[in-house]
Amino acid sequence: MFNIAMAIQFLCPHCSATITVPNSSHGKRGTCPACRKKLRVPRPVGDPPVSQPAAAPAAPAAPAAPAAVSSAAPVFAPAAPPTEAAITPSALVAEAPKSVAASMSRKRRKRSSNAAFTIGIPVVCFVLFVSVMAAIFWNSQPELKGTISGAILRSFDLPSSQLSVGNLQLQADEADSVVADFSQNPERFISAMMKCSIAAKGRQLTIDVVPAEGYEWFTVSPQVDGNLLDWVKKNSEAWNAKRKVRMQAVATELCQDKLKRLAGERVVINAAKYRDEFALATQVKGFGYVVEAIAGSQRAVCAHEDANGTLYFALPKDTQSFVLQGRSFDKQPPVFPGSYTVKISERAAEDPESPIMTKPDDMDGSKSSGSNDDQMDDDSLDGQGMDADDGFEDLDPPPSGMSTSGSFI
């Protein structure tokens, strides 16, 4: 015969968890293993109230057979031996110690922490590595500043430059009309520092530039500084290609303005734009295109770049020094990051050892090899051409009502 202890099974009044305790625990206080709240174990079904007197002792039962169950005794049917099927999942959950759940939660947090640590450390190391390499790269870049020497050329004539009309975005009849008009009516842009003329010779637009009264050509060569020369070698070719694209686009705009004027329209010619981005752009290459000279409160774009890379600027003849720096396009930061102070020394134009006498060739505008046959006379230009602003762009804004972009033709 099985010796099976009776048990009491009830629901927690706080969390409804199923709780199983020995039969001897009825009436005692305890703690719910699920919600950890205090409770009292109820009496088994049919157990007489505690206030009733105990029943009189019964006569000794005959050993032959068990006595019948009295109606006053607790109603508990003999239970079969517990099996796995008798244990419900809800009981297992309810009777599981809270410390087990806490332990599982701690393990999950630890795994998450380890995963974050495993991923985070490589990311942090990579960011540090990139920062260190960037700092090393930045510090290793050549310094593009200092004082370099330049020269003044007195009574020197720049060679002419040319641009084929066939390189412009014009129809054949439009090109013919433009060539005829430039032949009869050359465009002349006059400013305080220089005089620029654009005329047609055959199918070529020919550009001539001379300094104005009181101005001379000032030169500087990148060969006087090793870091500067290295920068020019690395970047000049790319910017020379951009120069050609922009130069041809602006030249096309000027030709279209000429055609509109021939059609009787009143046209505002942007003299400074056409001079700086077309006429003078035919005289330079990549490096000359991206730099400018600062003399006092005024700035001047490069007017010429020869085959040896020497740059020419029209500056007041009494200039003792100027700053060579990057030129800004479309309000963007300058392409050339350097800034050099150029100290001026006297030099004769006819010096045979000077590289400035070399006449450069250009794919878009070939320079003439002889003297300037169409050199303009100062008096012949007065009152005939456009005011291309000041020749310089003032660092300070112009007074109200004044414009530096050109005037009507």
C-alpha positions in Angstrom: 0.0 0.0 0.0 1.4 3.5 -1.0 2.2 5.9 1.8 1.1 9.1 0.1 0.9 12.4 2.0 -2.1 14.5 1.4 -1.6 18.0 -0.2 -3.5 21.2 -0.4 -3.6 23.0 -3.8 -5.0 26.5 -4.0 -4.8 29.8 -5.9 -2.9 32.9 -4.6 -5.5 35.5 -3.8 -3.1 38.2 -5.1 -1.7 36.9 -8.4 -3.9 33.7 -9.0 -0.8 31.5 -9.2 -1.4 27.8 -8.3 0.3 26.8 -5.1 0.7 23.3 -3.7 1.6 22.7 0.0 1.5 19.7 2.4 -1.8 19.0 4.2 -0.1 19.8 7.5 0.4 23.5 6.4 -3.3 24.5 6.5 -4.0 27.5 8.5 -0.4 28.7 8.4 0.9 32.0 6.9 3.4 32.0 4.2 4.8 33.8 1.1 3.6 33.3 -2.5 6.6 32.1 -4.5 5.4 34.0 -7.5 4.4 37.5 -6.3 6.2 37.3 -2.9 3.1 38.5 -1.0 1.9 37.2 2.3 -1.0 34.8 2.5 -2.7 32.1 4.7 -3.0 28.5 3.5 -6.7 27.6 3.4 -8.1 24.5 5.0 -8.9 21.5 2.8 -12.5 21.1 1.5 -14.7 19.6 4.2 -12.3 20.2 7.1 -14.4 21.1 10.2 -14.0 24.7 11.6 -11.4 25.1 14.3 -14.1 26.4 16.8 -15.9 23.0 16.9 -14.8 20.6 19.7 -12.8 17.6 18.7 -14.8 14.4 18.2 -14.8 11.7 20.9 -12.2 9.1 20.4 -13.5 6.3 18.4 -13.3 2.7 19.4 -10.3 0.8 18.1 -11.0 -0.3 14.7 -10.9 -3.9 13.8 -7.7 -4.8 12.1 -9.5 -6.9 9.5 -10.6 -4.0 7.2 -10.4 -0.2 7.1 -13.3 1.7 8.5 -15.5 3.7 6.1 -14.8 7.3 5.7 -16.9 9.5 8.0 -18.8 12.3 6.5 -17.3 14.6 9.1 -13.7 13.9 8.0 -12.0 16.0 5.3 -13.1 15.0 1.9 -9.8 13.9 0.2 -9.8 11.0 -2.2 -6.7 8.8 -2.1 -4.4 10.4 -4.6 -2.5 8.4 -7.2 1.3 8.6 -7.2 2.3 12.0 -8.8 3.3 11.7 -12.4 4.7 14.3 -14.9 1.2 14.6 -16.4 -0.2 15.7 -13.0 2.2 18.7 -12.7 0.8 21.5 -14.8 3.0 24.3 -16.4 1.3 26.9 -14.4 2.3 25.2 -11.2 5.9 25.0 -12.3 5.9 28.7 -13.1 4.2 29.6 -9.9 6.6 27.5 -7.7 9.8 28.6 -9.5 12.0 30.7 -7.2 12.2 34.3 -8.1 15.9 34.2 -8.0 16.0 31.9 -11.1 14.1 34.5 -13.2 16.5 37.2 -11.9 19.4 35.1 -12.7 18.2 34.6 -16.3 17.6 38.3 -16.7 21.2 39.0 -15.4 22.6 36.5 -18.0 20.6 38.2 -20.8 22.0 41.6 -19.7 25.5 40.3 -19.6 25.2 38.8 -23.1 23.9 42.1 -24.4 26.7 44.0 -22.7 29.3 41.6 -24.1 27.9 42.0 -27.6 28.0 45.8 -27.3 31.5 45.6 -26.0 32.6 43.3 -28.8 31.2 45.6 -31.5 32.0 48.9 -29.8 35.7 48.3 -29.3 36.6 47.8 -33.0 34.5 50.8 -34.0 36.3 53.0 -31.5 39.7 51.7 -32.6 38.8 52.4 -36.3 37.7 55.9 -35.6 40.9 56.6 -33.6 42.9 55.1 -36.4 41.2 57.3 -39.1 41.7 60.4 -36.9 45.4 59.7 -36.3 46.0 59.1 -40.1 44.1 62.3 -41.0 46.2 64.3 -38.5 49.4 62.8 -39.9 48.3 63.4 -43.5 47.3 67.0 -42.7 50.5 67.7 -40.9 52.5 66.2 -43.7 51.0 68.5 -46.3 53.5 71.1 -47.7 53.2 74.6 -46.4 52.0 76.9 -49.1 53.0 80.2 -47.7 56.0 82.5 -47.2 57.8 85.2 -49.0 58.9 84.8 -52.6 60.5 87.1 -55.2 58.7 88.7 -58.2 59.6 91.3 -60.8 58.3 94.3 -62.6 58.5 94.5 -66.4 58.5 97.9 -68.0 57.4 98.5 -71.6 56.6 94.8 -72.2 53.9 93.7 -74.6 52.0 90.5 -73.9 51.5 88.2 -76.9 48.0 88.0 -78.4 45.8 84.9 -77.7 43.3 83.4 -80.0 40.1 81.3 -79.8 38.5 79.6 -82.8 34.8 80.4 -83.3 34.4 76.8 -84.3 34.9 75.8 -80.6 31.8 77.7 -79.6 28.2 76.5 -79.4 27.0 78.4 -82.5 25.2 77.5 -85.6 27.2 78.0 -88.9 25.2 81.2 -89.9 25.5 82.5 -86.3 29.3 82.0 -86.4 29.5 83.9 -89.7 27.5 86.8 -88.3 29.7 86.9 -85.2 33.0 86.9 -87.1 31.7 89.7 -89.4 30.6 91.8 -86.4 33.8 91.3 -84.4 35.8 92.2 -87.6 33.9 95.5 -88.0 33.1 96.2 -84.3 35.8 94.8 -81.9 34.8 94.6 -78.2 37.0 96.8 -76.0 36.9 96.5 -72.2 38.6 99.5 -70.6 39.4 99.7 -66.9 41.7 101.6 -64.6 44.4 98.9 -64.8 44.2 97.5 -68.3 42.7 97.7 -71.8 41.4 94.5 -73.4 40.4 94.2 -77.0 38.5 91.3 -78.8 38.5 91.3 -82.6 38.2 88.7 -85.4 41.0 87.6 -87.7 39.6 85.1 -90.1 37.7 82.5 -88.0 39.7 83.3 -84.9 38.8 85.7 -82.1 42.0 87.5 -81.2 42.5 88.9 -77.7 45.0 91.7 -76.8 45.7 93.1 -73.4 47.8 96.1 -72.4 48.3 97.8 -69.0 46.6 101.1 -68.5 48.4 104.4 -67.8 50.3 104.1 -64.5 50.3 100.3 -64.4 53.0 97.8 -65.4 53.2 94.0 -65.7 54.4 92.3 -62.5 55.5 88.7 -62.6 56.0 85.8 -60.3 57.1 82.2 -61.0 56.1 79.1 -59.1 59.6 77.8 -59.7 60.9 80.0 -56.8 59.3 77.7 -54.2 59.4 73.9 -54.2 56.1 73.4 -52.4 54.4 75.8 -54.7 55.8 74.1 -57.8 54.7 70.7 -56.5 51.2 72.0 -56.0 51.1 73.4 -59.6 52.3 70.1 -61.1 49.6 68.1 -59.2 46.6 70.4 -59.8 47.2 72.6 -62.8 46.2 70.1 -65.5 42.8 69.4 -63.9 42.0 73.1 -63.5 43.2 73.8 -67.0 40.5 71.5 -68.4 37.9 73.3 -66.3 39.2 76.6 -67.5 38.7 75.6 -71.1 35.1 74.5 -70.5 34.2 77.7 -68.7 36.0 80.0 -71.1 34.2 78.5 -74.1 30.8 78.8 -72.4 31.4 82.5 -71.5 32.7 83.2 -75.0 29.5 81.7 -76.4 27.4 84.0 -74.2 29.3 87.0 -75.5 28.7 86.0 -79.1 25.0 85.5 -78.4 24.8 89.0 -76.9 26.4 90.3 -80.1 23.8 88.4 -82.2 21.0 89.9 -80.1 22.4 93.4 -80.5 22.6 92.8 -84.3 18.9 91.9 -84.1 18.2 95.3 -82.6 17.8 94.2 -79.0 19.2 96.5 -76.2 21.8 94.3 -74.5 23.6 94.8 -71.2 27.2 93.5 -71.7 28.8 92.2 -68.5 32.2 93.6 -69.2 34.0 92.3 -66.1 32.7 88.8 -66.7 33.6 88.6 -70.3 37.0 90.1 -69.7 38.0 87.9 -66.7 36.3 84.6 -67.7 36.8 84.8 -71.4 39.4 87.2 -72.6 42.0 86.8 -69.8 41.1 83.1 -69.5 42.5 82.6 -73.0 45.9 84.0 -71.8 46.4 81.6 -68.8 46.5 77.9 -68.0 45.4 76.0 -64.9 47.5 77.8 -62.2 47.0 81.3 -63.6 43.2 80.6 -63.7 42.9 79.8 -59.9 45.1 82.6 -58.4 44.9 86.4 -58.0 47.0 89.2 -56.8 46.1 91.4 -53.8 47.7 94.9 -53.8 46.5 97.1 -51.1 42.7 97.1 -51.1 42.3 95.8 -54.6 42.5 92.4 -56.3 43.5 91.5 -59.9 43.1 88.3 -61.8 46.1 86.9 -63.7 46.4 88.4 -67.2 48.9 86.0 -68.7 50.7 82.7 -68.0 53.7 81.8 -70.2 55.0 78.4 -71.2 57.2 78.3 -68.1 54.3 79.0 -65.7 55.3 82.6 -64.9 52.3 84.7 -64.0 51.6 88.3 -65.1 49.5 90.8 -63.2 48.7 94.4 -64.1 49.5 96.4 -60.9 50.3 100.1 -60.1 53.9 100.8 -61.2 54.9 101.8 -57.6 53.8 98.4 -56.1 56.6 97.1 -53.9 54.9 93.8 -52.9 51.6 92.0 -53.4 49.9 88.8 -52.0 49.5 85.8 -54.3 46.4 83.8 -53.1 43.6 81.6 -54.3 40.8 82.9 -56.5 37.2 82.1 -55.4 34.6 80.9 -57.9 30.9 81.1 -57.3 31.4 82.1 -53.7 33.2 78.8 -53.0 36.4 78.5 -51.0 39.5 79.2 -53.1 40.9 76.2 -55.0 44.5 77.2 -54.3 45.0 77.0 -50.5 48.2 79.0 -50.3 49.1 82.6 -49.6 52.5 84.1 -50.6 53.9 87.6 -50.1 55.7 88.6 -53.4 58.5 91.0 -53.0 59.2 93.0 -56.2 62.6 93.5 -57.8 63.4 95.4 -61.1 63.9 93.3 -64.2 64.3 94.3 -67.9 61.8 92.7 -70.4 64.6 92.1 -72.9 66.7 89.9 -70.6 67.4 86.8 -72.8 67.6 84.5 -69.8 64.2 85.5 -68.5 61.5 82.8 -69.1 58.9 85.4 -69.7 59.9 85.9 -73.4 58.6 82.4 -74.3 55.3 82.6 -76.1 52.9 79.8 -74.9 50.8 77.6 -77.1 47.2 76.7 -76.1 44.9 74.1 -77.5 42.0 76.5 -77.5 43.8 79.8 -78.1 47.2 79.8 -79.7 49.4 82.7 -78.8 51.0 84.7 -81.6 54.8 84.3 -81.9 55.6 87.9 -83.1 54.9 91.3 -81.8 51.4 92.5 -81.2 50.3 93.9 -84.6 47.1 95.1 -83.1 48.5 96.8 -80.1 46.0 99.4 -79.0 46.8 103.0 -78.7 45.7 104.5 -75.4 44.0 107.5 -76.9 42.2 105.4 -79.6 40.3 103.4 -76.9 39.2 106.3 -74.7 35.4 106.6 -74.9 35.1 103.7 -77.4 34.9 100.6 -75.2 33.3 99.2 -72.1 34.3 100.0 -68.6 35.2 96.6 -67.2 34.8 97.8 -63.6 38.0 99.0 -62.0 40.2 96.5 -63.5 40.4 95.3 -60.0 37.6 94.0 -57.8 37.5 96.2 -54.7 37.7 94.3 -51.5 35.2 96.9 -50.0 31.7 96.9 -51.6 31.2 99.7 -54.2 29.2 102.8 -53.2 25.4 102.6 -53.5 24.2 103.0 -57.1 27.6 102.0 -58.7 28.1 98.7 -60.5 31.3 96.7 -61.2 29.7 94.4 -63.7 29.7 96.5 -66.8 27.5 99.1 -68.6 25.3 99.4 -71.6 26.7 99.1 -75.2 
